[in-house]
Structure formats: structure tokens, C-alpha cells
Amino acid sequence: MDTITLAGPLEAKLEAMAEAGFGQVMLKANDLVGHPQGWKAAARAVRASGLRGTGFQVLRDFEGLSGHLHQYKVDIARAMLEMCAELGCTVLLACSSTSTHATQDLDHIARDLRKLAMLAVPFGIRIAYEGLSWGRTVNEFTTAWDVVCRGDCPNLGLGLDSFHLLAANTGLDAIDELDPDRVFLVQLSDFMWQETRTFEERMATARTFRVFPGEGVHTPALVELVRRLDALGYRGDYSFEVFNDDYVQMPLPFVAQRAARSALWLAEDVLRRSVPLPDALRLRRAAQG
């Protein structure tokens, strides 16, 4: 699960996830810097929870800048990498730029991402680059993959978010052209209407009304996406990237149990796998409860 789906303090979110049977958590910077005892205390709470950090998000608008703007973002990136390392996370998510101050030259963008990847090397962190569906230059995963290939750095890879694929109506055939070893993170969610006609509508939906896989109207496409990734040989992590204004008003167990039902459906009905023990029984109880 992703902490953005749940309301309340970090420790309560972690407890709800663990009780629902999850073994991993996707974390965001606000989880750390907003903690009453400081960001290092937050990192200790994550480690004490027994949940493995799937990744850390999100570095925004890093690539394509120059001069003092570029140096400012380099400083931000260093701080994000330090927090990511303190959590024990090995993936930092960077999403494509929306800035009008950034160049649209793909080679320049790739050079900046290569620099970010090199900054991450001493920390043992991989950079997962995600194309936002409202990104100024990179707004589909196919272009993000092009940039990753141009960057040509072992710890620079792709982050896939199903929302952005669905919202941009990107054809899934291009999934087959990816190198599964360079896909560093897959985030899954759905939404309740067939299309988002403008960038503004995409942003509003993405930030307020995503739902768990199996709850929205794009189930066939999500099933195809996950099965294509599996057939490709992707064996990395999946995370539920579900921003939902209703869910953050609900009790934590209510939301965590919905997520657990979605996880079981994906594992057993879509991928036809058994959920790894010891979480299987807890997930089943949560789904049935």
C-alpha cells in the first residue's frame, strides 16, 4: 500500500497496513518531514513496523532546467536521496517535468536524469522515472522509456503508473518492447470514468478520485497490463497508488481491507499465484472481513 491512501499519523497507517496483511509500504516525503519527532524518528518507525519500503516519492520537475534552477533541484534531490536511504528504500521515484522553464530537448533531459542516477549511486538507490500524463514533454511511458534508454545508466529505469497509461490512452503493445530489468516500479490504480479529456481533468482525477484495481471501469486494461508485465518477465514490486478524497475520510481498517481484497484479486485471479506466506492468511481474513 501507499501512505497517500490513508489518513492519520504515520504509525497508525503502518499498523493498518500490517494488520491487513501487507508486507511493504510506499512512502512519501511528507511522511518523514511532517512527523512530530522529526524525519529520522519517522524512518525509525517505518523500520520498527516490519514493513519493507517499496520506494520513496516523489522528486518533481528535476530534469531539463539550467543555471540556478538546475542547482536548486540538485540540492533538493540530494536531500530526497538522504531520506530515501535512511528509510532503507532502494527506489526513488522521479516524475516527468511540468515546468515551462524546462527544455523539451530529450537528450538534455536524459543527461540530467543520468546525473541524478549518478548522485544516487553512493546510496545504493535506483531512480524510477515516470511519465506523468500531464507532463510538458514526457507524458507517456513510451517517451519516458526513450529518455531512460538515452540516459544509459544501470540504476536509471522506468516507473510505470497505470493511471497515466489509462488516462493518456497509451497502447499497451509497447509494454512488450521494455526491458523488464529496467522497470523499477509499477504503481496500480483505476478510476471511475472512461476518459479524461484534458490535462486539468487528468490532474483532478489523479489527485482526488483514484480507486483500487478492480473497483473502477478499466479492469480489462489493468488485467492486460499486469499480465503483459508478467509475461515480459517483470518480477519487481507493485504498489497501489490510490489518491482518493473519500478514502482519507474513512477509518483506516475500512480502506486497508479494500486494498487487501484488491491485492488478493490481482494475485490469485489475475496472476493466478498464491499470496506469499505469512501474509496470505491475514490478507484472506481482511478480504473476507
Buried (B, 14 or more C-beta within 10 A) or exposed (E): BBBBBBEEBBBEBBBBBBBBBBBBBBBBBEBBEEBEEEBEEBBBBBBEBEBBBBBBBBBBBBBBBEEEBBEEBBEBBEEBBEBBBBBEBBBBBBBBBBBEEBBEEBEBBBBBBBBBBEBBEEBEBBBBBBBBBBBBBBBBBBBBBBBBEBBEBEBBBBBBBBBBBBBBEBEBEBBEEBBBEBBBBBBBBBBEEEEBEEBEBBBEBBEEBBBBBBBBBBBEBBBBBBBBBBEBEBEBBBBBBBBBEEBBEBEBBEBBBBBBBBBBBBBBEBBEEEBEEEBBEBBBBBBEE
